Amino acid sequence: MVQLLLELPEPPHPADAADAAAVALAHVATTAGRTSSAAVVR
């Protein structure tokens, strides 16, 4: 799935890299559109 979403020619190696990318993608997907007061102050 990570390979498809990031349009990579082959799956990330090692598997831990794919796991880390999946966590980052999930974080972006769940926080998209949210702004915190800290971000507004900066």
N, C-alpha and C positions, 0 to 999 in steps of 0.2 A: 504494500500500500504506500509506504514512504517513497519507494522508487517511482510509482505512478504520480503521486502528488507533486514530487519535486522534479519530475521529468528527467530522471537519471538514466544513463545508458545501461547501468547494471545496479543490482542491490548494493547498499552501503556495506562495507566490510570494516571491521568485524561487526558481528550482530549487535554489539553494544552501541555502535554508532547509529544503527537503524533505530534502536530503542530510544536513544537520546533525541534523535530527530522526531520520532513519533510523539514523545512527550512535549517537545517544543511546539509541534504543530497543534497538538491538542490544547496547549496553553493559549496559543494565539487564537484558536477557534472559539474558545470559551470566554476570552476576555475582549474579543473584538467589539468595538463600539462602547466599551466602558471607559470612563475617565475618572481618575481619582483626584481628590482635592490637591494632592501633592503635585500632580502633573499640571494642574491649572495654575498653581502658584509659581511654578518655574517659569 
